[in-house]
Amino acid sequence: MSAVEQFKTMADLQDQINSKISKSWRQNGNEWYRAIWIEAAEMMDHIHYKWWKSGTMDLEQVQLELVDIFHFALSDLLEKHGNSEEVSDYLMKAWSDFKGDDQAPLLAVEELARRTLVSMGFDAAAFFQTMYSVEMTLDDLFKLYVCKNVLNSFRQDKGYKDPNIVYHKVFDGKEDNEHLMDIAKKISPDQVDFIELIYAGLEAIYPKS
Ligand SMILES: O=c1ccn([C@H]2C[C@H](O)[C@@H](COP(=O)(O)OP(=O)(O)OP(=O)(O)O)O2)c(=O)[nH]1
């Protein structure tokens, strides 16, 4: 799949998950930029900035936080540009113009958070630089994005938003995000039924009651 097709597919999937969360998502006044900078702050912990305690960068978790950020970024862009064609054209231009620098991950994330707060919106160049700093390719982003989008959809189907239903975030000793990564390692986005396979993988292991 070409880069522009990957951006278009992700923008379409974003519209779908947002509509599942709320049919009127474009009218709800969601502050996407706020979710972006807060996820960026969560990323800092996974990069490991605390010099006063031991630890190392958890690359898998760092990349997953970037995938969460991209969900909010696509939502912001869909609201601003209207539809997935416009969003994918916009992202494709930013991707073509992008030249990565050897910037440390912590500084790249801080710059992403700073630009997000200053503009109160998504900054594609700072996002792509952060991907580059944490060694994430567009193919990596695409695969992980689709996986997380399916988990977000699965969560909604299992009552994540419903106060009367208990959603099991942790089961068999692991968070749903970690189970997702295990499933992701066994399948490829080249498989035609990629989305169905992720969903079926989650369904097979999720507690029945
Ligand atoms: O309108 C929305 C709201 C959320 N999301 C997605 C983005 C992200 O992939 C996920 C929320 O992040 P996360 O997985 O961290 O979930 P959480 O509910 O914030 O969990 P936690 O409290 O454990 O961080 O939901 C959307 O796509 N559209």
The ligand as an SDF file (V2000), in Angstrom:
LIG
                    3D

 28 29  0  0  0  0  0  0  0  0999 V2000
  -12.8670   10.2640   20.3390 O   0  0  0  0  0  0  0  0  0  0  0  0
  -11.9240    9.4830   20.5170 C   0  0  0  0  0  0  0  0  0  0  0  0
  -11.4320    9.1890   21.7970 C   0  0  0  0  0  0  0  0  0  0  0  0
  -10.3940    8.2790   21.9410 C   0  0  0  0  0  0  0  0  0  0  0  0
   -9.8560    7.6820   20.8490 N   0  0  0  0  0  0  0  0  0  0  0  0
   -8.7520    6.7160   20.9690 C   0  0  0  0  0  0  0  0  0  0  0  0
   -7.3730    7.3140   20.9100 C   0  0  0  0  0  0  0  0  0  0  0  0
   -6.5370    6.3400   21.7300 C   0  0  0  0  0  0  0  0  0  0  0  0
   -6.0510    5.3030   20.8550 O   0  0  0  0  0  0  0  0  0  0  0  0
   -7.5100    5.7450   22.7200 C   0  0  0  0  0  0  0  0  0  0  0  0
   -7.3970    6.3460   24.1230 C   0  0  0  0  0  0  0  0  0  0  0  0
   -6.1500    6.1730   24.6950 O   0  0  0  0  0  0  0  0  0  0  0  0
   -5.7670    4.9790   25.6830 P   0  0  0  0  0  0  0  0  0  0  0  0
   -5.6990    3.7010   24.9560 O   0  0  0  0  0  0  0  0  0  0  0  0
   -4.5430    5.4300   26.4380 O   0  0  0  0  0  0  0  0  0  0  0  0
   -7.0450    4.8150   26.5960 O   0  0  0  0  0  0  0  0  0  0  0  0
   -7.4360    5.3970   27.9720 P   0  0  0  0  0  0  0  0  0  0  0  0
   -8.8740    5.1190   28.0800 O   0  0  0  0  0  0  0  0  0  0  0  0
   -6.9690    6.8080   28.0880 O   0  0  0  0  0  0  0  0  0  0  0  0
   -6.6350    4.4150   28.9380 O   0  0  0  0  0  0  0  0  0  0  0  0
   -5.6450    4.7370   30.1240 P   0  0  0  0  0  0  0  0  0  0  0  0
   -6.4780    5.4950   31.1150 O   0  0  0  0  0  0  0  0  0  0  0  0
   -5.2100    3.3770   30.5910 O   0  0  0  0  0  0  0  0  0  0  0  0
   -4.5120    5.5360   29.5050 O   0  0  0  0  0  0  0  0  0  0  0  0
   -8.8230    6.0420   22.2170 O   0  0  0  0  0  0  0  0  0  0  0  0
  -10.3360    7.9750   19.5920 C   0  0  0  0  0  0  0  0  0  0  0  0
   -9.8390    7.4220   18.5910 O   0  0  0  0  0  0  0  0  0  0  0  0
  -11.3570    8.8580   19.4470 N   0  0  0  0  0  0  0  0  0  0  0  0
  1  2  2  0
  2  3  1  0
  2 28  1  0
  3  4  2  0
  4  5  1  0
  5  6  1  0
  5 26  1  0
  6  7  1  0
  6 25  1  0
  7  8  1  0
  8  9  1  0
  8 10  1  0
 10 11  1  0
 10 25  1  0
 11 12  1  0
 12 13  1  0
 13 14  2  0
 13 15  1  0
 13 16  1  0
 16 17  1  0
 17 18  2  0
 17 19  1  0
 17 20  1  0
 20 21  1  0
 21 22  2  0
 21 23  1  0
 21 24  1  0
 26 27  2  0
 26 28  1  0
M  END
$$$$
